[in-house]
């Protein structure tokens, strides 16, 4: 069983048991409380009636038809009242009067006249100056038939003449008791349902929050956003601990991968340098010595390029906010890139064709965007044949708020298997002129730079002329950069 189901179950069980106990306790209190209120009312009524009939008792008028008619008229009075949604249409009370000896001298029911009630608690206690009350069932086999009697002394001119006792059937107050119990049960059920719903919501929130922490812990992407909980300090502390641990693990894995890759990439040029150096120790013709020395220089340059690009890649991968954006002129930046490589392009007699707007403003990091363009130009120059064409066109899309940079290189088509891998780190194709491979880092750096500019880059082979700025040249490789003119 899931821990969240257990939390919900035990929380719900505690709520249900607690509310059941409270509801049972309150239900047991409803009936006594209602009867206490009824008793209080009867006690007041009994004393009022005792005062009203005191003179009649003193003058021995209670056994006359006129007195009985007056009492019966009062007790049979028709009511038209709605009390707490209960229809009240008649008076449910009875009374009897006893003399000083407890003998009944008047009974509204007409059944107990002449009987000795001196032993009943209501009469017995009242005649002795105490509060008298009793509850007696008219049917011994039916507890609901009980009648509550409350007595009051009849005093006339400071002389105790007898007792008047008012009776009210408990059954007459049962509707109020039942209604109070039903309302109590309904409210308890609503509270239980609401509590179960809240328990479900809390359990779901807890499960969802812990799942977010778990997914964050399991995710491998370094840019994965750590979850934050506004009402759970402990979960934020767990997330922070996971973030710290994950950062340390990622740093360790990154260093291991970096060292392994660097070791592997350095092995080939170092082996070539070592072999050339060993051969130079022999007595060789001057031409061979120059050839091996040139080879050492080339491999040394390759090592330097590898180290520099590895450092650049590290800065990009480990520092997500390394770029500093500002408004710049893209046309000027592209022209500067070609000017820096003018000598290398002239050595291969490469034709340059630029189709640039006079001014093209873009929000970008000048250093890193220039680094990306230079890397692309390096690749284009290396793969472009002598007297070939490198062309660049910049298109502005005001509706899309973007700029397209099209860089065409009149080179051989990239093999299909390589098109899907050109942006992989350390993947490279041999250069046409010397069949040597590059470091395989350049395009990976370019892709990360463009992504951090929230742009896109794609490479495709062009088999026929579909671009107006290429002139008669129809085949080659086209690199497309899409950048936003501004973003936040």
HUPEKA-V670512 format. One record per helix or strand of 2 or more residues. SS is the DSSP state (helix for helix, strand for strand). FROM is the first residue (numbers start at 1). TO is the last residue. If there is no record, write none. Layout:
ss = {SS & SS}
from = {FROM & FROM}
to = {TO & TO}
This chain:
ss = {helix & helix & strand & strand & strand & strand & helix & strand & helix & strand & strand & helix & helix & helix & strand & helix & helix & strand & strand & helix & strand & strand & helix & helix & strand & helix & strand}
from = {3 & 65 & 78 & 86 & 94 & 103 & 121 & 133 & 143 & 146 & 159 & 170 & 233 & 286 & 326 & 330 & 342 & 351 & 361 & 366 & 389 & 402 & 416 & 442 & 456 & 468 & 476}
to = {58 & 75 & 83 & 90 & 99 & 107 & 127 & 137 & 145 & 156 & 169 & 218 & 280 & 318 & 329 & 340 & 347 & 355 & 364 & 383 & 397 & 409 & 419 & 452 & 462 & 470 & 484}
